[in-house]
């Protein structure tokens, strides 16, 4: 069997498409184009609440639906990406993202808003899972860094758009903001889709799994991963970490409005939290390659727990809001570089998209707690309860990282314990 190590990518794809940095940059651009779908949403919430005459909780249900469709479909999307490669599915995703986000500015009912936000979420899921798979397949020697760069595209990608969207919302309203960014994002994704490839031999390895069952270099299949107890510990850690960031992402502006932070500082805070989010993903991912995935998880997640729990105390004035937004996201976004890398370290890259899709579905449950549930609790008990509870969950995830570190690498039939620990499957 030929694998990615026995084929020269530049001979197969040419000097441009066979360059792994070109592939990485292309995937990053695609990730930037879906960043607004999640991270600019908070800017639209007050206007949508007024336009539809609906409660804040009803509007935030749209955000929860987006997270569900972005995440819960990923195991299936990952399976298709592993078998057929990214180009076809990124093309379909570009259409779904462009149509979905654009239509959100034209709809006249909440049900239509929910439908098109979910459609955009489905497309975003293809792009997210496919981009991460591209990174860890092409950069087996630098998984943390590559996954961090990819994740930074999503985490920081909306930063240059935030002031623009804020300006459009102020001058032209919701419709113009959705339509202009939706069309632009869809077109760019369609262009990028034509460039993306997996390393030669990678797709074949996944597609012909039955022939590879005795290959010690084959990674775990999804159903083999689901038999591993430590996968569920990692899953719970991922879930706990997603809640705080999604809480902030969906409620940054509503929180600011409730505590009296001026809109100028809201725009500045959301912009800086994008920078912290993106930069943190690269920084912590790079550190994890040097000092170990679990060690860096413990440090980063503990810091995030502290910043999240103290946000209601220090983030209630203009500059405190900006600084704490930056600190929270700079210590939160790394989960999207550390977890896919940890997943590949433990279970291999052969089924990278499928297996990370299983893990990434935890974000869907995080969206429920960080979106609708958190908003409802905050309405009844205040923001302090919500953010302190989220901080405690982040610390529990940090402790979980130390437990994972003590566990041996999993093995499957045909693989010795030494292989499971030493090989870069």
FENCOR-V149730 format. One record per residue. SS is DSSP state (H for helix, E for strand, - for the rest). Layout:
SS / SS
This chain:
- / - / - / - / - / - / - / - / H / H / H / H / H / - / - / - / - / - / - / H / H / H / H / H / H / H / H / H / H / H / H / H / H / H / H / H / H / H / H / - / H / H / H / H / H / H / H / H / H / H / H / H / - / - / - / H / H / H / H / H / H / H / H / H / H / H / H / H / H / H / H / - / - / H / H / H / H / H / H / H / H / H / H / H / - / H / H / H / H / H / H / H / H / H / H / H / H / H / H / H / H / H / H / - / - / - / - / - / - / H / H / H / H / H / H / H / H / H / H / H / H / H / H / H / H / H / H / H / H / H / H / H / H / H / H / H / H / H / - / - / - / - / H / H / H / H / H / H / H / H / H / H / H / H / H / H / - / - / H / H / H / H / H / H / H / H / H / H / H / H / H / - / - / H / H / H / H / H / H / H / H / H / H / H / H / H / H / H / H / H / H / H / H / - / - / - / - / - / - / - / - / H / H / H / H / H / H / - / H / H / H / H / - / - / - / - / - / - / - / - / - / H / H / H / H / - / - / - / H / H / H / H / H / H / H / H / H / H / H / H / H / H / H / H / H / H / H / H / H / H / H / H / H / H / H / H / H / H / H / - / - / - / H / H / H / H / H / H / H / H / H / H / H / H / H / H / H / H / H / H / H / H / H / H / H / H / H / H / H / H / H / - / H / H / H / H / H / H / H / H / H / H / H / H / H / H / H / H / H / H / H / H / H / H / - / - / - / H / H / H / H / H / H / H / H / H / H / H / H / H / - / - / - / - / H / H / H / H / H / H / H / H / H / H / H / H / H / - / - / - / - / H / H / H / H / H / H / H / H / H / - / H / H / H / H / H / H / H / H / H / H / H / H / H / H / H / H / H / H / H / H / - / H / H / H / H / H / H / H / H / H / H / H / H / H / H / H / H / H / H / H / H / H / H / H / H / - / - / - / - / - / - / - / - / - / - / H / H / H / H / H / H / - / - / -
